[in-house]
Amino acid sequence: MLIEQYRPVESEDSRLEILSEDVPLDNSLPAWEVGYELAESLHDKLQLDGEFVDVQALVRELNIAVLSRTLEDRTVRGCSIVGPRHKATIVTNDTWSYAGSGTATRFTLAHELCHLLYDRSHGQRLAIASGPWAPRGIERRANAFAAMFLMPSVLVRQAIADSPDPISDLSGVVAVAQRLKVSRRAVIEHLYNLTLMSEVVRDELTAAGLLGFLTTYVSARVTWALRKS
């Protein structure tokens, strides 16, 4: 992929270059806290509008290529490639557990955007695979960045206010998740981090969501088996 995305002349989009910043990992600060701060700072610069964050549109505007590839390692979410002689690229892994999910794809794009913007020295090349092989702190920061970038506080509060049900109910979480186009699990964890949800409610909703997923999965498998027979 590095060879495929190589360019003989400098090809990095000027806007992407302007937004990029070398932010070394500071082990004295919680990685999630730094990730949240980076996402909020980027929102201040971009001033995005709408009821949800259209990360796909932003990636296109920044002239970042998005490729889909089949990688042997199923634990890898995706990859990031960028540099003076490389086309800025996000690669999604077709064999990843959540490949094909719209919300997971949006999260992956936001996660890899963090790597492209903040995990390289200015003007230097970056090639990183997001998964267990990547530095844990870097991955935690990128995950936190993705959560806050896709769910900025102002949109979260608007979604909560417009929800027909309270966020202490799973139906309320579903309404917020659908509004922001993210997963239920991501919403639950994010609301907890924003101190909008207690630990007890978070654990209850996580368990309820898991039970609902398992019920739907079993039902789908039974239906498939009956059709096959």
N, C-alpha and C positions, 0 to 999 in steps of 0.2 A: 504493500500500500504506500510505503514511503517512496518507492520508485515510481509508482503510478501517479502520485500527487506532486512529483518533482516538477519544477518549472525552471527553464534556463535563465529567466530574468526575474527580477524581484516582482512579486505578484500579490503581496499582502494588501488587503483593502485598507485605505487610509483611516477610515472610521474605526475599524477594529484595532488598528495600531494606536490610535489616539486613546481609545478606551482601555487598552491593555496597561497593566501595571505589575511590576514584579513585587509580590507580597510574600516574602519568605515566611515559612511556618514558625510561629512563636509558641514554643512549648509552655511558656508561662501563662498563656491565655487559653481558655477552652476553645477547641476548634470550631464548635458549633456557634459560639458567640461571634467569632471572627467572620464566619460564613454569613451569618445574619447581617453583620455590619457591611460587608462587601455588597450584598444584594441590595440593601437599603441605599447605599451610596450610588450604585448603578441606576436604581430607579430614579434617584434625584437628578442624575445626568440625562436620562432618557425621557423622563416625563411621559410615560406611556399612558394611553387612555383606554377606556373600555371596562366591561364588567369582569374580564379575565385577562390574563397575560398571554398574548399570542406569541409564544416563544418561537414557533415555526416561522412566523413572518419576520421576526427580529433576526433570526439566523440568516434568512434570505437577504435581508437588507444589509447585513454585514458581509455578504458575499462569502459565506461559509458553506462549503459543499457538505452534503449529507449522503453518505453511502451506507448501503446495507450489505453486510458480508456474513458468510457462514464460518464462524471460528470454531476450532476444535474444543477450546476451553469454554464450557458452558457457564462458568462462574464469572466470565468477563461481561460486564454490562455494555461497554463500548470502548472506543479509542478516540484520542485527540491527536491531531497532527497540525503543526503550524511552524512557519519559519520564513526567512527572507527568500528562500528558493523552494518553498513548498506552499501549495494551495492550502489555506486554512480549511480543515476537514474534520467532521465528526463522523465516526463509523459506528453504526449500531450492529450488535451481534444477533443474528437470526436464531442462534441456539440458546440464547439466554432464557432463563425460566419465564420471564414476563414479556418476551418478544411478541409483538402483535397487539399488545394492549396500548390503546391510545394514550391513557394517562401515564403509563410507564415510559412510553416514548417521549412524551413531553418532559417528564422528569429527567430522563437521560440527556436530552438536548440541553436542559438548564444545567445539569451536572457537568457536562463536557464543556459548556460555555465558560464555566468557572475555571476549568483547567486552561482553556485557551487564553483567558484574560489575565489570570493572576498567578499561574504556576510556571512562568518562564521569565528569564531575564529579558529585558527589552531588546528586541531585534534578534533574539536567539531562537534556535529551533526547539520545539517541544514534541515529544512523542510519548504518550502515556496510555496505558491500558487500565481502565477502571474496573477493579475487581480485587480479590484477595492479594494479588501480587503488588498492588500499588501501596505506597506508604499510608498507614492507617490514618494519620493526622490529616494528610492531604485529602483522603477520601471522605473523612468526616466533615471537613470544611466544605467540600464540594456538595455533599448531601445537604448540609445546612443552607448553603447558598441557594441550591435548587428549591428547597422548601420555601424560603423567604422570598425568592424572586418570583415564584409562581403564586405565592400567597402573601403579598404585601399586606401589612396591617390594615390599611385603609380599605382594601377590597374584602378582607376577612370580616371586618366589622359591618360593612355594607351587606355582605352575604348573610351574616347572622341576623341582622335587623330585618331582612326581607324573608327569612326562612319562616314557614308557617309553624314550625315546631322548634322547641328549645334545643340547644346543642347538647343538653344532658340526655336527650333521646337519640337513638340511632337514626331515626328519620330526619332529625335536624341536621345531623352530621352528613347524611346523604344529600340533603338539599344544598348544603355548603359545598360539598365535593363536586356535585353536578354543576353548580354555578361557576366554580373556579377551574373545573375540568382537571381535577386531581383525584387521587385515590382516597377512599375513606380512611385508610390507615394513616396516610400522610396528613390528612386534616386533623385526626385525633392527636397525633404526636405534636403537630404544629400548634394547635390550640393549647395543649398542655405547656409547651415551651413558652407561649405568650402569656401564661398564667391566666388564661381564660377558661381553664378546665382543671379541676382537681385531679390528684393522682388516683383517687378512688373511682371517679367517673371515667377517667381514661382507661383504667384496667377493666371496668365493667363493659364499656363500649368496645374495647378491643376483643374481649371474649365473645361478646354478642356478634360482632362482625365476623369473627372466625367461624362461629357456629353457623351463621347464615351462609358463609362461603362453602363450608363442608356439606351443608344440606343441599345447596344448589348443585355442587359438584357430583354428589352421589345420585341425585335425581337425574342429572344429565347422563351419567354413565349407565344408569338403569334403562333410561329411554333408548340410548344407543344400543344396548345389549338386546332389548326387545325387538328393535327394528332389524338387527342383524339376524335374529332368530326367525 
